[in-house]
Amino acid sequence: MKKVLQDLNEEELLALVEGMGEKKFRARQLFEGLMQGKRISALPIPAPMREALLKDYEDEPVTIRETFVSQDGTKKFLFELADGNLIEGVLMHYHYGNTQCVSTQVGCRMGCKFCASTLGGLVRNLTAGEILSQILIVNRTEGGTLKERKVTNVVLMGSGEPFDNYGEVVKFLRLLTAEGGIHVSARNVSLSTCGLVPKMREFAEEGIPLNLTVSLHASTDTERARTMPVANKYTISEILEACSYYFERTGRRYIFEYSLIAGENADEAHAYALAELLKGRPCHVNLIRLNEVKERTLKGTREEEAQRFLEILTECGISATLRRSMGSDIGGACGQLRASYLKKE
Ligand code: SAH
């Protein structure tokens, strides 16, 4: 596989351009063109330079293979990577803009019992440029530019565990938020983790004040371990301490994801236990009824049960919302994204 030019920031592009004996301003030109979602062969640079780049770098590291449109307007994209791996991503329309959900790995090795992304295990990590390219190509295809973006918000909630690919994910976040690039503000970015505690603490030091989201799904370690193997490694109390540390360092409140699973974590006693656990913390809870994954037996709760859960949290003074599921008719909702592998000659 060739290298990914979108992995490079402006400074690294400058070094590359100078190493090729080209003029400095070409670096800016490259960066701007790439951030507009252009492939190398469409960049306005001299032909010899373009050919030299194409020897080492992929012309277009991520392409859209197929687009599925949901009844609610959500779009699911099937992206093809240069090595033939396929990943999925989603674009959701809200009143405030469009949110793109990106993948950080092909597959996932966290093994959560309710999630489709982990079914085939981890295939490989994505590079920073491959994560970024998912956004660049969707923004371009949807008719967006760098000034008038069609992708206004980004969530790292596709397939993969972002903190299991820490270095590339942090690099991606710096490219995404860089001035002169696509320049999405960190405040409009959410990163979701299943709770890799040491990485959560390390991330608090990076100076990237995004919305840190943790997949909790239970309020005791024993219950959590029934659906999330990672609970055997890090306790809820360690997770809460890491969240407090994040708040201390960034001033950002944190968010918990809680997927309501019938007969598992969704009755009234669970709601009171969750409220007790989170009482007084600067946090928000996103509830969602579990989406169906055909290979999995776990089922979501009924709407009434979910409403009651929300009511209890609210009565107990916990800030919470029940999210409506988007794109489930096209397999694009939370937990439904998966990886595929295509044999390529
Ligand atoms: N690996 C990261 C990023 C995934 S984000 C993490 O675990 O946080 C996707 C979110 O959807 C996570 O909160 C995940 O737990 C949740 N999820 C997974 N499968 C789901 C399903 N079938 N229905 C609803 N939510 C699900």
Residues whose N, C-alpha, C, O or C-beta is under 5 A from the ligand:
A	BS01	SAH	F114 C115 L156 M157 G158 G160 E161 P162 S192 T193 C194 S215 E257 S259 R289 L290 N291 E292 V293 C334 G335
